[in-house]
Amino acid sequence: MKQRKLRATGLGDQTLAIHAGEFPDPVTGASAPNLVMSTTFVVEADTGFSVEGLSENDPFVYTRWGNPTIRQLEEKLSALEGSETAVAFASGMAAATALLLHTLKAGDHAVVSDVTYAAVSEAANELLPGLGLQISKVDTSDLNALREALRPNTRLVYIETPCNPLLRLTDIAAAACIAHNANALLAVDSTFATPAGTKPLALGADFVIHSLTKYLGGHGDSLGGVVLGRTADLVPLRKKTSIRLGGTLSPFNAWLILRGLATFSLRMKAHEENALKVAAFLESHPKVVKLIYPGLPSHPQHELARRQMKNFSGMVTFQTEQGKETAVALADKLRIIHYAVSLGHHRSLVFYLNSEDLLKTSFRLDTPKQLESWKAFAGEGIFRLSVGLENAEDIIADLEQALG
Ligand SMILES: *Cc1c(COP(=O)(O)O)cnc(C)c1O
């Protein structure tokens, strides 16, 4: 075979998105990656039956332990994030819970951002305390609050930036210093920022998590998740969580996400360009009382956004006087934008999140200061708009006719 596996060093992001992890099939010469659906692999007679001694370069044995298509995806994601290695999961939530269950044991304390992806917040409310873990939910955009929350048994600080759904940021480099001074590890859910915007590992984080369902897959047709970090951390994490808890990514989804990733860098440039235009339109719309986009000077943390995000991504939130009524109008009248949850797809998506409901179900904020911060970003409720890759003029015209 003429071509070998690519060395990632020195290559640009578009080249990595297309080539990293992939290699022509050694038997047929096929240029596109193979989809290997086989759950099992023919092995040598001395192959062990336990994963105890398994190392990253061992031959494939069973797809829950490792699979050639999933491995190609993990290598591509690693190259894009600049990590030593990666473990893919069946969903973003499988990745997030795997990380939490791997790094924490009964009696340990963790600080979790008080506003994160709703299911992570809900897990921090009930699932994790039920296992004997001590969890403090803290507004990590307030570095003093983070510092004060640390205890002698704090093992993990878990943040999300920009956080879903508020688009509030946490300073990753500062959070890494604070966590490390207390002998705790820092994990960052970077789903909204994507590796095109932010590289948390280079800023000092120990782990990065992505929902591949969003920008990385990018097409709304496959759930997936990933944890990225050091090999020394992720080899045991793979054994304990991916292999023993079993939230393994389907090779078919891995193949779809690999295909989506080829255009990742180009898509993120276009998402940002469209989001800037749509945000500027919404900001000047008479019915919009507040708009939040990290790429605009009106974002309360625009300075931090400029420092920490090379690409401002495609997520925008806005508020109107009558949120619930506007939601009914948008769900009814939008022609191009889908009124639906999720984000990061080529299609534009919008969804209304009511503050009162969310504060009851997912985010049980304790202090007046936490509630004040929520209110500053979300008011009574926000429209979370994932600006897609349609023509910006068409997205704007659709919003204009539906907002009336
Ligand atoms: C969607 C999302 C998740 C969960 O990902 P799934 O693939 O839906 O399980 C986690 N974190 C963030 C920030 C998300 O937006």
The ligand as a Gaussian input file, in Angstrom:
#p B3LYP/6-31G(d) Opt

LIG

0 1
 C      -26.875000      17.903000      23.528000
 C      -25.888000      18.182000      24.572000
 C      -25.432000      17.153000      25.409000
 C      -25.997000      15.763000      25.361000
 O      -25.736000      15.152000      24.138000
 P      -26.642000      13.942000      23.535000
 O      -25.871000      13.560000      22.337000
 O      -28.000000      14.543000      23.243000
 O      -26.708000      12.908000      24.591000
 C      -24.454000      17.463000      26.338000
 N      -23.957000      18.707000      26.441000
 C      -24.380000      19.720000      25.657000
 C      -23.799000      21.080000      25.837000
 C      -25.357000      19.489000      24.699000
 O      -25.789000      20.502000      23.942000

